[in-house]
Amino acid sequence: MYDLKKIKEEILAILKTNARAPILDIAKMVNLPRKEVEKLITSMEKEGIIVQYSTIINEKKIDTTSYVRALIELGVRPESRTGFDAIAKRIAKFPQVVEHFLISGNYDFLIIVQGESLEDISRFVSEKLASIENIRSIATHFIMKKYKENSVVIESDEIERLMVSP
């Protein structure tokens, strides 16, 4: 018998590194029969442990319509009965919001939003977010360049460091 929890963690680690890893290769890495690994992956998908398989794209390498992303910190006054959850659900429904986190520190939420332009995101912030009753402060940070995403370095060239002179 094998340690099911440990095997699942190993499979998840492999899939995080390469979501397209063939099941046969995964089975060899965790030393289990292919059918057993297939069953475990299917069960983790049904349980909601594996939610989605994704691809990381270096947009600079393709000729496509670009988009703009921004990190937005939100100070929120929690609701008396539901705390942050009801407000979070409302914010998460906006199609511009691609990621949403409850955080510690000076702000309560960190959201990542995506739009076609700086103006598109600015309009979203002023017309949608600012109109939510329990939002007490907003700080928007536009993403200028992406160096790393989901533990993957986007640009593989070494970053040249400039010498600092006194």
Phi, psi and omega in degrees: 000150181243162179280102185302316181299315181295318180296317178299317179298320178295316179297315180298320179297319178296314182292329176295322180285320181211097182294346180259012180300129179296143182302323179299319178294318179298316180301319178295320182292325181260002176059050177226158176296148181307315182298321180294317179296317178301317179296317180296317180296316179299317180294323178292328175292315180294325180284350182083011176288311172266113185265322184197152172257134183234167178236137176259125185244136173271096185299334180295339184270354181239153179263094183214169176296126182273169178223170180241140175239152178219148171265129180235124176264133181237127169270128188231140172267113183298149177282150187299319183266328188250357180063229182273340191300314182296319179293318179300317179298320179295315181294319183297339180287340180293131181294338179289337183277115181260337175213151184210128184227145165271128186232167174261167178113208184286340180240165183258321180240147167238122176240149173248124181242156181228138178211176181281339183203171175300320180295321179300314179291318179300319178296318178300315181296312185285325184268326185259301185293313184296339181275354178285125189306317187272004176280121182254340176203151182222133173231120183253133179233113179282138179278121184270320182205142181256124178258328185210140178220130177051045179072008180250125177287126184282311178261118185277345179293146178294143177279124181283127180264132178273143179286134178266125180256147183290000000 
